[in-house]
Amino acid sequence: MMPVTRLRSRFAGRRTRRAFALLVAAPLGLVALESLAGDALPEAATAALELPYLLFVYLPGAVVGALVLEPLGVPDALAGVPLAAELTLGTVLVAFYYLLAVALVTLVSVARRIAGD
């Protein structure tokens, strides 16, 4: 298999797309739920969603922001533009979950090869 074909199959393969869909569904659902129905939710539902939101949205967002966006000066550049920081962070989070899906698919593939030998 050619190296370009191997990279293409790794980044755009069916397994990668499935893993990405499974990984990104929870964070995007939580963000949409909070954005669309934030004040309409009962207090018990808000309290129950606090920990998953922290783990799936806030923590990856803080890590990606600290490791990628802050050194590049992106928050300072987007400070005056309404909704630009949120859109940038959302885009970076989706990219983070996609790269995580690629890494997981690669690790599973390597583990299968090792187990098969």
C-alpha positions as CSV (number, residue, x, y, z in Angstrom):
1,M,0.0,0.0,0.0
2,M,1.3,3.5,-0.9
3,P,2.1,5.8,2.0
4,V,-0.4,8.4,0.8
5,T,-3.1,5.8,0.4
6,R,-2.4,4.5,3.9
7,L,-2.7,8.0,5.4
8,R,-5.9,8.6,3.5
9,S,-7.4,5.4,4.7
10,R,-6.3,6.1,8.3
11,F,-7.8,9.6,8.3
12,A,-10.9,9.1,6.2
13,G,-11.7,5.5,6.8
14,R,-15.0,4.1,7.9
15,R,-13.7,3.1,11.3
16,T,-12.3,6.6,11.9
17,R,-15.6,8.3,10.9
18,R,-17.5,5.9,13.3
19,A,-15.2,6.5,16.2
20,F,-15.3,10.3,15.6
21,A,-19.1,10.2,15.5
22,L,-19.2,8.3,18.8
23,L,-16.6,10.5,20.4
24,V,-18.1,13.9,19.3
25,A,-21.8,13.1,19.9
26,A,-21.7,13.6,23.7
27,P,-19.8,16.9,23.8
28,L,-21.8,18.4,20.9
29,G,-25.0,17.2,22.5
30,L,-24.1,18.7,25.8
31,V,-23.1,22.0,24.2
32,A,-26.3,22.2,22.2
33,L,-28.4,21.3,25.2
34,E,-26.8,24.0,27.3
35,S,-26.9,26.6,24.6
36,L,-30.5,26.0,23.4
37,A,-32.2,25.1,26.7
38,G,-29.8,26.4,29.3
39,D,-32.2,28.4,31.4
40,A,-35.2,26.2,30.7
41,L,-33.7,23.1,32.3
42,P,-34.7,22.2,35.8
43,E,-32.1,22.6,38.5
44,A,-31.8,18.8,38.9
45,A,-31.0,18.3,35.2
46,T,-28.4,21.0,35.3
47,A,-26.7,19.5,38.3
48,A,-26.7,16.0,36.7
49,L,-25.2,17.4,33.5
50,E,-22.5,19.4,35.3
51,L,-19.9,16.5,35.6
52,P,-20.3,15.2,32.0
53,Y,-20.0,18.8,30.7
54,L,-16.9,19.3,32.8
55,L,-15.3,16.1,31.5
56,F,-16.3,16.2,27.8
57,V,-16.4,19.9,27.0
58,Y,-14.7,22.1,29.6
59,L,-11.6,20.0,30.3
60,P,-10.6,19.3,26.7
61,G,-11.4,22.9,25.8
62,A,-9.2,24.2,28.6
63,V,-6.3,21.8,27.7
64,V,-6.5,22.6,24.0
65,G,-6.8,26.3,24.8
66,A,-3.8,26.3,27.0
67,L,-1.6,24.2,24.8
68,V,-2.6,25.4,21.3
69,L,-4.6,28.7,21.4
70,E,-2.9,30.6,24.2
71,P,0.7,30.2,22.7
72,L,-0.5,31.4,19.3
73,G,-2.2,34.5,20.9
74,V,-5.6,33.6,19.5
75,P,-7.8,34.6,22.5
76,D,-6.2,38.1,22.5
77,A,-6.8,38.5,18.7
78,L,-10.4,37.4,19.0
79,A,-11.2,39.4,22.2
80,G,-13.3,42.1,20.4
81,V,-15.1,39.9,17.9
82,P,-18.5,38.6,19.2
83,L,-18.8,34.8,19.2
84,A,-15.5,34.3,17.5
85,A,-13.8,32.8,20.5
86,E,-16.6,30.3,21.0
87,L,-16.6,29.3,17.4
88,T,-12.9,28.9,17.4
89,L,-12.9,26.8,20.5
90,G,-15.7,24.7,19.1
91,T,-13.8,24.1,15.9
92,V,-10.7,23.2,17.8
93,L,-12.6,20.8,20.0
94,V,-14.1,19.0,17.0
95,A,-10.6,18.8,15.6
96,F,-9.3,17.4,18.9
97,Y,-12.0,14.7,19.0
98,Y,-11.2,13.8,15.3
99,L,-7.5,13.4,16.1
100,L,-8.5,11.4,19.1
101,A,-10.6,9.1,16.9
102,V,-7.6,8.7,14.5
103,A,-5.3,7.8,17.4
104,L,-7.8,5.3,18.8
105,V,-8.4,3.6,15.5
106,T,-4.6,3.4,15.0
107,L,-4.0,1.9,18.4
108,V,-6.7,-0.7,17.9
109,S,-5.2,-1.6,14.5
110,V,-1.8,-2.0,16.0
111,A,-3.1,-4.1,18.9
112,R,-4.9,-6.4,16.5
113,R,-1.8,-6.8,14.4
114,I,0.2,-7.6,17.6
115,A,-2.5,-10.0,18.8
116,G,-2.6,-11.7,15.5
117,D,1.1,-12.4,15.3
